[in-house]
């Protein structure tokens, strides 16, 4: 998320920012050589902390689909930038936390939504039906580290996700996000209580802002107990943090 900072839904301004982003020599090299998947956050969807009430969001979505060759964008019945793809024995569910989102300022009750009901149903059906060892939910919004613009202030939506994973006995779920201009990996403590295992969150957000860092995630599904290793790498090439989990630690057998 925040691939650029147009901070508007105006199509002409959005177009120019998308175009300028691709004129950056180093990033253009990445796009030419590395399979790339994307999801927006607020600044490349609309203004700062924008949500589903934003006027002109249809134009933002149309431009997004023009510039990013993702495997999909929404469903026939539900517009949005969300989609799913698979790499080996890992399924990725890339969710859109802007197009159907309730305002951050809305009362934190059972009417406040992060994904909207239709997208949430799509996500849960995907997780339930997945045969992959690991299932990764990727979003522009953090679970806990953004106190004003993330899942932390969407209690009903957050609990519904955790409780749905436990109800359907879905193992190997992880979460990836960005937004906060730094990179880290941690275990969401509340999820341990509600899911039966910790939801590991990988935050990779520092290539263009902040501490200039990124995360790498390596899955090894060839082992009897598959593993996932997360490294936090800084601009000087040093690995500042490295953690490994076995599938059995994430509800797997």
Residue, then its C-alpha position, 0 to 999 in steps of 0.5 A: x500500500x501507499x505505492x504513491x502519494x497522490x492523496x486524491x481520487x482525481x483520475x488525472x492526478x492519479x495517472x501522473x503519480x502511477x506513471x512517475x512511480x514507474x519512471x524511477x529507474x530502480x523500481x522499473x528494474x524490479x518490475x521488469x524482473x520480479x513477479x510483482x503483486x500490489x494492494x493500495x492503502x489510503x494515499x494511492x486510493x484517495x486522501x489520507x485515512x480515506x474509506x468507503x465513503x470517498x467520492x470518486x473511488x470508482x475512478x481510483x479503482x479503474x486507474x489501479x486496474x490499468x497500472x497493476x496487472x494483478x490476478x484479479x480485482x474484486x468479484x462480479x458482484x463486489x467491486x474492489x482491488x482484492x484478489x487471491x493467488x498461489x505460490x507453491x503451497x502458499x495461498x495469498x489473500x490480498x484484501x482491500x481495506x479501503x473500498x468498503x471500509x467504514x470511517x475510522x471515526x465511526x463508533x467502534x461497534x458491530x456496525x463498523x467494518x474494515x472489509x465490508x461483509x461481501x469481501x469478508x465472506x469471500x476471504x473466509x470462504x477462501x481460507x476455509x477452502x484452501x488446501x495450502x500449508x500456509x494462508x497469508x492475508x495481505x493488506x495495507x492496514x496493520x493489525x495493531x501498530x496504527x492506533x488511528x487507522x488500522x484493525x486496532x480500532x475495528x474491534x468487531x471486524x478483528x474479532x470476527x476474523x479471529x473467531x472465524x479462523x478458530x470456528x473453521x479450524x483453519x491452520x497456518x494463517x499469517x498476516x502481512x501489512x505495511x503503512x507505518x514506514x518501518x518493518x517488523x515481525x511480531x505475534x498478535x497476542x489477542x489472536x492467541x486467545x481467540x484463535x488458539x494460535x498466534x497470528x504472525x504479522x509481517x510489516x514491510x514498510x520502509x523502502x521509500x520512507x522512514x528507516x529504509x527497510x523491508x521484510x523477506x519471507x521464506x516458506x519451506x513446505x518440503x519438511x515434515x513440519x513446514x516452516x516460515x522464516x521472516x527476516x527484517x533487512x535494513x538499507x545497509x544489508x544487515x538483518x535486524x531481526x529473524x524469526x522462524x515458525x513451524x506450521x505446528x506452531x500455527x495450528x497445523x498438524 
